[in-house]
């Protein structure tokens, strides 16, 4: 009769058991955190109450590779007519301080916060690769823009050449609304002749009037935001676990190096950065 004891354990089997045990311990560890802006804001909400998220005016992280290990969340302090800054390290609230300010800024509308810092990095990295801009550090800044929409500002840095580039990305739509410092790539256009002129398109047919889009409910925006954060973290955790499993199993797929640019090798696959956007 064949039993499990009759089958020898191969070296590959023993290795895979070790890998699975390592992954289980790693993912269960509090140190295994997805250090994104969403996660940092969730830490503040858990420690200081969910209503504190309605008062966030700025989220800042520096020296990301690609995500920072330390975030600073700034909220309106109504009791002291100023601001309060919270330091978040991973999943821990490391400290806080009061800051005087005559112009605290407008709190970020959570209903319009649909792009996390990792999604903003994906967009900036993709565009930087197109023009051959290499970088290995990113500074993140999230705050309400002049049009009352949350706006990401990503400062990309190459610590080797000291070159910098800046991206301005809507945290609501995921659109890149401006850049500075990127090298310009001249496009070579073919000569214009009668043979290659495009045909004149017919005039567009009149469009039916679109019904107005329903307004997003703001009554429960903190709960909606926390739900989106949870789904985003679950999806990112699944991607990280798959990346680790692929690395240890040696199936040839790579999650990509930290350095981005034309000399950094193939780009890793990324999830849609606007996947957490709620349906209207």
BELPE-V370477 format. One record per backbone hydrogen bond with DSSP energy under -1.0 kcal/mol. CO is the residue of the C=O (numbers start at 0). NH is the residue of the N-H. E is the energy in kcal/mol with one decimal. If there is no record, write none. Layout:
# BELPE-V370477
co | nh | e
CO | NH | E
CO | NH | E
This chain:
# BELPE-V370477
co | nh | e
2 | 5 | -1.5
3 | 6 | -1.0
9 | 13 | -2.2
10 | 14 | -2.2
11 | 15 | -2.6
12 | 16 | -2.2
13 | 17 | -1.8
14 | 18 | -2.3
15 | 19 | -2.6
16 | 20 | -2.2
17 | 21 | -2.4
18 | 22 | -2.7
19 | 23 | -2.3
20 | 24 | -2.1
21 | 25 | -2.6
22 | 26 | -2.8
23 | 27 | -1.6
28 | 31 | -1.5
30 | 32 | -1.8
32 | 34 | -1.2
33 | 35 | -2.8
35 | 39 | -2.0
36 | 40 | -2.5
37 | 41 | -2.4
38 | 42 | -1.9
39 | 43 | -1.8
40 | 44 | -2.4
41 | 45 | -2.4
42 | 46 | -2.2
43 | 47 | -3.1
44 | 48 | -1.1
48 | 51 | -1.5
49 | 52 | -1.5
50 | 53 | -1.0
51 | 54 | -1.3
52 | 55 | -1.0
54 | 75 | -1.9
55 | 107 | -3.4
57 | 73 | -2.9
58 | 141 | -2.8
59 | 71 | -2.9
60 | 139 | -3.8
63 | 137 | -1.6
66 | 64 | -1.2
70 | 87 | -2.8
71 | 59 | -2.3
72 | 85 | -3.0
73 | 56 | -2.8
73 | 57 | -1.5
74 | 83 | -2.5
76 | 81 | -2.0
81 | 76 | -2.6
82 | 98 | -3.2
83 | 74 | -2.8
84 | 96 | -1.8
85 | 72 | -2.7
86 | 93 | -2.3
86 | 94 | -1.1
87 | 70 | -2.6
88 | 91 | -2.0
91 | 88 | -2.5
94 | 86 | -2.9
96 | 84 | -2.9
98 | 82 | -3.2
108 | 111 | -1.5
109 | 112 | -1.2
111 | 113 | -1.1
115 | 119 | -2.1
116 | 120 | -2.1
117 | 121 | -1.9
118 | 122 | -1.9
119 | 123 | -2.3
120 | 124 | -3.0
121 | 125 | -2.1
122 | 126 | -1.9
123 | 127 | -2.5
124 | 128 | -2.1
125 | 129 | -1.1
127 | 132 | -2.8
134 | 259 | -3.0
136 | 156 | -2.8
137 | 63 | -3.1
138 | 154 | -2.4
139 | 60 | -2.1
140 | 152 | -2.7
141 | 58 | -2.2
142 | 150 | -3.1
144 | 147 | -1.8
148 | 144 | -2.7
149 | 170 | -2.4
150 | 142 | -1.7
151 | 168 | -2.6
152 | 140 | -1.3
153 | 166 | -2.7
154 | 138 | -2.2
155 | 164 | -2.0
156 | 135 | -2.7
156 | 136 | -1.7
157 | 161 | -2.7
162 | 157 | -2.4
164 | 155 | -3.4
165 | 179 | -2.2
166 | 153 | -2.4
167 | 176 | -2.4
167 | 177 | -1.2
168 | 151 | -3.6
169 | 173 | -1.7
170 | 113 | -2.9
174 | 169 | -2.9
177 | 167 | -2.8
179 | 165 | -3.1
217 | 220 | -1.0
219 | 223 | -2.3
220 | 224 | -2.3
221 | 225 | -2.5
222 | 226 | -2.3
223 | 227 | -2.1
224 | 228 | -2.5
225 | 229 | -2.4
226 | 230 | -2.2
227 | 231 | -2.5
228 | 232 | -2.9
229 | 233 | -2.3
230 | 234 | -2.2
231 | 235 | -2.5
232 | 236 | -2.7
233 | 237 | -2.1
234 | 238 | -1.9
235 | 239 | -2.4
236 | 240 | -2.6
237 | 241 | -2.2
238 | 242 | -2.3
239 | 243 | -2.4
240 | 244 | -2.5
241 | 245 | -2.5
242 | 246 | -2.1
243 | 247 | -2.4
244 | 248 | -2.3
245 | 249 | -1.0
245 | 250 | -1.3
259 | 134 | -2.3
260 | 263 | -1.6
271 | 274 | -1.9
273 | 276 | -1.6
